[in-house]
Amino acid sequence: MNRKSILLVEDDALIRETTKLILETKYNVLDAQDSAEATVKLRENIDLALIDYILPGYNGFELLKEIRKVKPMLPVIIMTGYGTEQIAIKAFRTGVTDYIKKPLDILYLMNKISELLGEDADIKDIENKYFKSIENRDEFIMEGIAKYMEEKHMEDMPREKILDIAMMNRDKFCKLFKKRFGQPFTSHLQNIRLKHAVELLKNLDLNISEIARFVGFGSVVHFERVFKGEYELSPREYRKKLKKEN
């Protein structure tokens, strides 16, 4: 039996890859990170589109208009973290087949896709395939989050956003994170920021306030206190030490 194909459009790389990993237990998945890429992939044989409400360029509703021009009968699900009644009304008026709130409930999503594709929604089968892949999924998510933290360490990174990306509750995430990295999320993020701060201290053109801001600390006082707690030297003292060593 041929597997049906889903177009997944999501700009957040980690959410896109984790969602794709689960969908691939049952479907072929073409993924796109923005509306332009999605428009190109619409030329393929697609059975359903799953698109994020917020996208670079233009939003999911604007992309939907483009979809309707070339595939007027294609089932489309909008994913949104803004689960308001107004968005739901706008979604259906624009021609969305259904919409689902973030963070995604994977079993609900898989059931909804089966329903829209006219398949028998065997919940047990969906659960078995999902939980069979969950160990790989968790490992993949932890690696993805580690990469995300390295690349985005200078940005505000509330734990709630990471939980949404990981599609996990707080307790499970904290347990898996500590098992993988040997320390809590906040400590790991702080250590990443301090590591990058040490590298920036080698650049004598940057002052301490700039370095604190560049690596993600909102307060230079907090940065200096945390830095000294880790290295037993203030950032200025550490910079002098680096100069002597070189």
C-alpha positions in Angstrom: 0.0 0.0 0.0 1.4 3.4 -1.0 2.0 5.8 1.8 0.3 9.1 1.5 2.3 12.4 1.5 2.2 15.3 3.8 3.7 18.8 3.2 4.9 20.1 6.6 5.6 23.9 6.7 7.3 25.1 9.9 10.0 27.7 10.2 11.4 26.5 13.6 13.9 23.8 12.6 13.6 21.8 15.8 9.8 21.7 15.8 9.9 20.8 12.1 12.3 18.0 12.5 10.7 16.4 15.6 7.2 16.6 14.0 8.6 15.1 10.8 10.2 12.3 12.7 6.8 11.3 14.1 4.8 11.8 10.9 7.3 9.6 9.1 6.1 6.6 11.1 3.1 6.5 8.8 3.5 9.0 6.0 6.0 10.4 3.4 6.8 13.9 4.5 8.0 16.8 2.5 9.1 19.7 4.7 9.6 23.4 4.1 10.8 26.2 6.3 9.0 29.1 4.7 6.2 29.9 2.3 8.5 30.2 -0.8 9.9 26.7 -0.3 6.4 25.4 0.4 5.1 26.9 -2.8 7.8 25.0 -4.8 7.0 21.7 -3.1 3.3 22.1 -3.8 4.2 20.9 -7.3 4.7 17.4 -5.8 2.0 14.9 -5.2 0.6 16.0 -1.8 -2.3 14.5 0.1 -2.4 17.0 3.0 -0.7 20.1 4.2 0.2 20.9 7.8 1.3 24.5 8.0 2.4 26.9 10.8 0.3 30.0 11.4 3.4 32.2 11.7 5.9 32.0 8.8 8.7 34.1 7.4 7.5 36.2 4.4 3.8 35.7 4.9 1.6 33.8 7.4 -0.1 30.5 7.1 -3.4 32.0 5.9 -1.6 33.8 3.0 0.1 30.6 2.1 -3.3 28.9 2.2 -4.5 31.3 -0.5 -1.6 30.2 -2.7 -2.4 26.5 -2.0 -6.0 27.0 -3.0 -5.0 28.4 -6.4 -3.2 25.1 -7.3 -4.8 22.5 -5.1 -8.3 23.7 -4.2 -9.4 20.4 -2.6 -6.2 19.7 -0.6 -6.9 19.2 3.2 -5.0 21.8 5.2 -4.3 21.9 8.9 -3.1 25.1 10.5 -0.8 24.8 13.6 -1.0 27.8 15.9 0.3 28.8 19.3 -2.4 31.5 19.4 -5.5 29.4 20.1 -8.0 32.2 20.0 -11.6 32.0 18.8 -10.8 34.8 16.3 -8.0 32.8 14.7 -10.2 29.7 14.5 -13.0 31.7 12.8 -10.5 33.3 10.3 -9.0 29.9 9.6 -12.2 28.4 8.6 -13.3 31.4 6.6 -10.0 31.3 4.7 -10.6 27.7 3.8 -8.6 25.8 6.4 -9.9 22.2 6.8 -8.9 22.1 10.5 -6.6 23.7 13.0 -4.6 22.5 16.0 -3.0 24.3 18.9 0.6 24.2 19.9 2.3 22.5 21.7 1.1 19.7 19.5 -0.7 16.7 20.9 0.9 14.1 18.5 -1.8 11.4 19.0 -4.5 13.9 18.4 -2.7 15.2 15.3 -2.1 11.7 13.9 -5.8 10.9 14.5 -6.9 14.1 12.8 -4.7 13.5 9.8 -6.1 9.9 9.4 -9.6 11.3 9.6 -9.0 13.9 6.9 -7.3 11.4 4.6 -10.3 9.0 5.0 -8.2 6.4 6.8 -9.2 4.2 9.6 -7.9 6.0 12.7 -6.6 3.0 14.6 -5.5 4.7 17.8 -3.7 1.6 19.1 -1.7 1.4 15.9 -0.9 5.1 16.0 0.2 4.7 19.7 2.4 1.7 18.9 4.2 3.4 16.1 4.5 6.6 18.1 5.9 5.0 21.2 8.2 2.7 19.1 9.8 5.9 17.8 9.7 7.8 21.0 13.2 6.7 22.3 14.8 7.9 19.0 12.7 11.0 19.2 13.8 11.9 22.7 17.4 11.4 21.8 17.0 13.4 18.6 15.2 16.2 20.6 18.0 16.4 23.2 20.7 16.7 20.5 18.6 19.3 18.7 18.1 21.3 21.8 21.8 21.2 22.5 22.5 22.6 19.1 19.8 25.2 19.5 21.2 26.4 22.8 24.7 26.7 21.3 23.4 28.7 18.3 20.9 30.9 20.2 22.6 31.2 23.6 22.7 35.0 23.2 18.9 35.2 23.0 16.2 35.1 25.7 15.5 31.4 26.2 12.5 30.8 28.6 12.1 27.2 29.6 8.5 27.3 28.4 9.6 27.9 24.8 12.0 24.9 25.0 9.1 22.8 26.4 6.9 23.8 23.5 9.7 22.8 21.0 10.4 19.5 22.8 6.6 18.7 23.0 7.2 17.4 26.6 5.9 18.3 30.0 8.3 20.0 32.4 9.0 16.9 34.6 9.9 14.6 31.6 12.0 17.3 30.0 14.0 18.1 33.1 14.6 14.4 33.7 15.8 13.7 30.2 17.9 16.9 30.0 19.7 16.2 33.2 20.3 12.5 32.2 21.8 13.7 28.9 23.9 16.7 30.0 24.5 15.9 33.7 23.0 19.2 34.9 19.8 21.2 34.8 18.7 23.3 31.8 19.5 26.6 33.4 23.0 25.6 34.6 23.8 24.1 31.1 22.7 27.3 29.4 24.7 29.4 31.8 27.8 27.4 31.2 27.4 27.8 27.4 27.1 31.5 27.8 30.2 31.6 30.1 32.2 29.5 27.6 31.4 32.0 24.8 32.2 34.9 27.2 35.7 33.5 27.7 36.2 33.5 24.0 35.0 37.1 23.7 37.3 38.3 26.5 40.2 37.7 24.1 38.8 40.5 21.9 40.2 43.6 23.6 37.9 45.8 21.5 34.9 44.6 23.5 34.1 45.9 27.0 32.7 43.8 29.7 29.1 45.2 29.3 29.1 44.4 25.6 30.3 40.8 26.3 27.6 40.3 28.9 25.0 41.4 26.4 26.4 39.5 23.5 26.3 36.1 25.4 22.8 36.6 26.7 23.1 38.1 30.2 20.6 40.9 30.8 22.7 42.4 33.6 26.4 43.0 33.7 26.3 42.7 37.5 24.7 39.3 37.2 27.2 38.3 34.6 30.2 39.3 36.7 28.8 37.5 39.7 28.2 34.3 37.8 31.5 34.5 36.0 33.5 34.9 39.2 31.5 32.0 40.8 32.6 29.7 38.0 36.2 30.9 37.3 37.1 32.4 40.7 38.2 35.6 38.8 36.2 38.6 37.6 35.9 39.0 33.8 38.5 41.8 34.0 40.9 39.7 36.0 40.4 36.8 33.7 41.2 39.0 30.7 44.4 40.1 32.4 45.3 36.5 33.0 44.7 35.7 29.3 46.9 38.6 28.2 49.8 37.4 30.4 49.4 33.8 29.0 49.7 35.2 25.5 
